[in-house]
Amino acid sequence: MSIGTERSAGAAPRTADLWLRTFRPAPQAAVRLICFPHAGGSASYYLATARALAPGIEVVAVQYPGRQDRLAERRIEAMPELAEAIFDAIGAVSGPIALFGHSMGATLAFEVAHRLEAAGRTPVCLIASGRRAPSRHRDTGLHLLDDDALLADLRRLSGTGAGILADAELMRLYLPVIRSDYRAIETCPPRADVKLRCPIVAIGGDRDPQASIDDVRAWADHAGEGFSFRAFSGGHFFLDDHASAILDLIRAAVRPSVRPAGPEGSALGG
């Protein structure tokens, strides 16, 4: 099954077409990995991941409104509304699914997993990357800061290139997206009492200023069936420096029989 492919001219978009992108269709894959971007991120962050994991795993990347080909759409600043829309879109994805989310994407993946399980569709697993567990939720108020303070936070996290940060025109488009995403994650309702039935794998960077090792380990509070944790060296975007190891971790978590890919099997984000 292919999600998010090109539509014919004039065709009305389906919900799945708006929200989901399949960069490397793998219709024979045993499992589909739904990937949720970080705050300010977009589906294309998982382009290299899709190439690396196919054909054993089909990557389906979520595209939030207000960026890239959805730039003109209203940004959603409430986590429950985002989660409901993505949950509806995932209904078009057939077969077993697993969820992967980085930073804000991890919390959003958790919200979607909770809805999927309530509807009787338990994911294979949830892989939460670089994010405090929902039981450790706190509003840091970043969405209320001025543009200079938001830029300072982006520099602190080291996930945005210096050239991009110095481009005033790009920042004029990018900062409102960041602010909206921060508002969604910081005002997310508390979920300390929610446990999932599916296994949870949590990963984090040992020098992440946004999610300490203890806060990432606390995802164990939400795992009903199984939990594992692994720390990597690095900051908030540690996964960019450990792509090969994290791809292997994904393969092991979602389908133990999936073998490493060929030459493309060493890239994660990008």
C-alpha positions as CSV (number, residue, x, y, z in Angstrom):
1,M,0.0,0.0,0.0
2,S,1.3,3.5,-0.9
3,I,0.4,6.5,1.2
4,G,1.1,10.2,0.3
5,T,1.9,9.7,-3.4
6,E,1.1,12.2,-6.1
7,R,-2.5,13.0,-6.8
8,S,-4.0,13.6,-10.2
9,A,-4.6,17.3,-11.0
10,G,-7.8,18.6,-9.5
11,A,-8.3,15.5,-7.3
12,A,-9.5,16.2,-3.8
13,P,-7.0,15.2,-1.1
14,R,-7.8,12.4,1.2
15,T,-6.9,12.7,4.9
16,A,-4.0,10.3,4.5
17,D,-2.6,12.2,1.5
18,L,-2.4,15.4,3.6
19,W,-0.8,13.9,6.6
20,L,1.3,10.9,5.5
21,R,4.3,10.6,3.1
22,T,5.8,7.3,1.8
23,F,9.1,8.1,0.2
24,R,10.1,4.5,-0.5
25,P,7.0,2.4,-1.0
26,A,7.5,-1.2,0.2
27,P,4.1,-2.9,-0.3
28,Q,5.5,-6.3,0.8
29,A,6.9,-5.0,4.1
30,A,5.8,-6.9,7.2
31,V,5.5,-3.7,9.2
32,R,5.0,0.0,8.6
33,L,6.9,2.4,10.8
34,I,5.0,5.7,11.3
35,C,7.6,8.4,12.0
36,F,6.8,11.7,13.8
37,P,9.1,14.7,13.3
38,H,10.4,17.0,16.1
39,A,9.2,20.5,16.7
40,G,9.8,22.6,13.6
41,G,10.5,19.4,11.6
42,S,8.9,17.9,8.6
43,A,8.3,14.5,6.9
44,S,11.4,14.9,4.8
45,Y,13.6,14.5,7.9
46,Y,12.8,10.7,7.5
47,L,13.6,10.5,3.8
48,A,17.0,8.7,4.4
49,T,15.4,6.5,7.0
50,A,12.9,5.3,4.5
51,R,15.6,4.4,2.0
52,A,17.7,2.6,4.7
53,L,14.8,0.5,6.1
54,A,13.1,-0.6,2.8
55,P,12.1,-3.1,1.7
56,G,11.8,-4.9,5.0
57,I,10.1,-1.9,6.8
58,E,8.0,0.7,5.0
59,V,8.5,4.1,6.6
60,V,5.4,6.4,6.6
61,A,6.4,9.9,7.7
62,V,3.9,12.3,9.2
63,Q,3.7,15.8,7.6
64,Y,2.3,18.4,10.1
65,P,0.4,21.4,8.6
66,G,2.1,24.8,8.2
67,R,5.4,23.6,6.6
68,Q,6.8,22.5,3.2
69,D,3.9,21.5,0.9
70,R,1.4,22.4,3.7
71,L,2.9,25.8,4.4
72,A,-0.4,27.7,3.6
73,E,-2.5,25.6,6.0
74,R,-3.4,26.6,9.5
75,R,-0.9,25.4,12.1
76,I,-2.3,23.2,14.9
77,E,-1.3,24.4,18.3
78,A,-3.1,21.8,20.5
79,M,-1.7,18.3,20.9
80,P,-5.1,16.5,21.2
81,E,-6.2,18.0,17.9
82,L,-2.9,17.0,16.2
83,A,-3.2,13.5,17.6
84,E,-6.8,13.0,16.5
85,A,-6.0,14.1,12.9
86,I,-3.0,11.8,12.6
87,F,-5.0,8.9,14.2
88,D,-7.7,9.4,11.6
89,A,-5.1,9.4,8.8
90,I,-3.4,6.2,10.0
91,G,-6.7,4.4,9.5
92,A,-5.6,4.2,5.8
93,V,-2.4,2.4,6.6
94,S,-2.9,-1.4,6.4
95,G,-1.2,-4.1,8.3
96,P,0.9,-4.0,11.5
97,I,2.3,-0.6,12.4
98,A,5.0,0.6,14.8
99,L,5.6,4.2,15.9
100,F,8.8,6.3,16.1
101,G,9.0,9.8,17.3
102,H,11.8,12.2,18.1
103,S,11.4,15.0,20.7
104,M,7.9,16.5,20.3
105,G,7.2,13.6,17.9
106,A,7.7,11.1,20.7
107,T,4.9,12.7,22.8
108,L,2.7,12.9,19.7
109,A,3.4,9.3,18.9
110,F,2.4,8.3,22.4
111,E,-0.9,10.2,22.1
112,V,-1.6,8.5,18.8
113,A,-0.7,5.1,20.2
114,H,-3.1,5.6,23.1
115,R,-5.9,6.4,20.6
116,L,-5.0,3.4,18.5
117,E,-5.1,1.0,21.4
118,A,-8.5,2.4,22.5
119,A,-9.7,1.6,19.0
120,G,-8.4,-2.0,19.3
121,R,-5.3,-1.6,17.1
122,T,-2.3,-2.0,19.3
123,P,1.0,-1.0,17.6
124,V,3.9,-3.4,17.4
125,C,5.9,-0.9,19.6
126,L,6.5,2.7,20.3
127,I,10.1,4.0,20.0
128,A,10.5,7.3,21.9
129,S,13.6,9.4,21.1
130,G,15.0,12.4,22.9
131,R,11.9,13.3,24.9
132,R,10.9,13.4,28.5
133,A,8.3,10.8,29.4
134,P,4.7,12.1,29.7
135,S,4.9,11.5,33.4
136,R,7.7,14.1,33.5
137,H,5.7,16.8,31.5
138,R,6.4,20.4,32.3
139,D,5.6,23.7,30.6
140,T,8.9,25.5,30.1
141,G,7.1,28.5,28.5
142,L,9.3,28.6,25.4
143,H,6.3,29.4,23.2
144,L,5.9,32.7,25.1
145,L,9.4,33.9,24.5
146,D,10.4,36.5,21.9
147,D,12.1,35.6,18.6
148,D,15.6,36.2,19.9
149,A,15.0,33.8,22.8
150,L,13.6,31.2,20.4
151,L,16.7,31.5,18.2
152,A,18.9,31.1,21.3
153,D,17.1,27.8,22.1
154,L,17.5,26.5,18.6
155,R,21.2,27.2,18.8
156,R,21.4,25.4,22.2
157,L,19.8,22.3,20.7
158,S,22.2,22.2,17.7
159,G,19.6,20.8,15.4
160,T,19.5,23.7,12.9
161,G,22.5,24.7,10.8
162,A,24.2,28.0,11.5
163,G,23.6,29.2,7.9
164,I,19.8,28.6,8.3
165,L,19.7,30.4,11.7
166,A,21.5,33.4,10.1
167,D,19.1,33.6,7.2
168,A,16.5,36.3,8.2
169,E,14.0,35.3,5.4
170,L,14.1,31.6,6.4
171,M,13.7,32.5,10.0
172,R,10.7,34.7,9.3
173,L,8.9,31.5,8.0
174,Y,10.4,29.1,10.5
175,L,10.0,30.8,13.8
176,P,6.2,30.8,13.8
177,V,6.2,27.1,13.1
178,I,8.6,26.5,16.0
179,R,6.4,28.6,18.3
180,S,3.3,26.8,17.3
181,D,4.9,23.4,17.9
182,Y,6.3,24.5,21.2
183,R,2.8,25.7,22.3
184,A,1.3,22.3,21.3
185,I,3.9,20.3,23.3
186,E,4.1,22.6,26.3
187,T,0.3,22.8,26.8
188,C,-0.3,19.1,26.3
189,P,-2.6,17.7,29.0
190,P,-0.8,15.6,31.7
191,R,-0.7,11.9,30.9
192,A,1.1,10.5,34.0
193,D,-1.5,7.7,34.6
194,V,-1.6,6.4,31.0
195,K,0.0,3.0,30.2
196,L,0.2,1.5,26.8
197,R,-0.2,-2.2,26.0
198,C,2.5,-2.2,23.4
199,P,6.2,-2.3,24.3
200,I,8.1,1.0,24.6
201,V,11.7,1.5,23.6
202,A,13.2,4.8,24.9
203,I,16.5,6.3,23.6
204,G,18.2,9.5,24.6
205,G,21.4,11.5,24.4
206,D,23.6,11.7,27.5
207,R,24.2,15.4,27.1
208,D,20.7,16.4,25.9
209,P,19.8,19.7,27.6
210,Q,16.1,19.1,27.0
211,A,15.6,15.5,28.1
212,S,17.8,14.1,30.8
213,I,18.6,10.4,31.0
214,D,16.4,10.0,34.0
215,D,13.5,11.8,32.3
216,V,13.9,9.5,29.2
217,R,14.1,6.4,31.4
218,A,10.7,7.4,32.9
219,W,9.0,6.2,29.8
220,A,9.0,2.9,31.7
221,D,6.1,4.4,33.7
222,H,3.9,4.1,30.6
223,A,4.9,0.6,29.4
224,G,2.5,-2.1,30.2
225,E,4.1,-5.1,28.3
226,G,7.8,-4.4,27.9
227,F,10.3,-1.6,28.2
228,S,13.9,-1.1,27.2
229,F,16.2,1.9,27.3
230,R,19.4,2.9,25.6
231,A,21.6,6.0,26.0
232,F,23.8,7.4,23.2
233,S,26.5,10.0,23.4
234,G,25.5,13.4,22.3
235,G,22.9,16.2,22.7
236,H,19.3,16.6,21.6
237,F,20.0,15.4,18.1
238,F,22.2,12.5,19.1
239,L,20.4,10.3,16.5
240,D,22.2,12.1,13.7
241,D,25.5,10.9,15.0
242,H,24.4,7.3,15.6
243,A,22.3,6.6,12.6
244,S,23.5,3.1,11.9
245,A,23.1,1.9,15.5
246,I,19.6,3.4,15.8
247,L,18.5,1.9,12.5
248,D,19.6,-1.5,13.8
249,L,17.7,-0.8,17.1
250,I,14.5,0.0,15.0
251,R,14.9,-3.2,13.0
252,A,15.2,-5.3,16.2
253,A,12.3,-3.5,17.9
254,V,9.7,-3.7,15.1
255,R,10.7,-7.0,13.4
256,P,13.7,-9.0,14.7
257,S,14.0,-10.9,11.4
258,V,14.7,-7.8,9.3
259,R,18.3,-7.8,8.1
260,P,20.5,-4.6,7.7
261,A,20.1,-2.9,4.3
262,G,22.9,-2.4,1.8
263,P,24.9,0.8,1.1
264,E,21.9,3.1,2.0
265,G,21.5,1.4,5.4
266,S,23.6,3.9,7.4
267,A,21.5,7.1,7.2
268,L,18.7,8.1,9.6
269,G,17.6,11.7,9.3
270,G,18.1,14.1,6.4
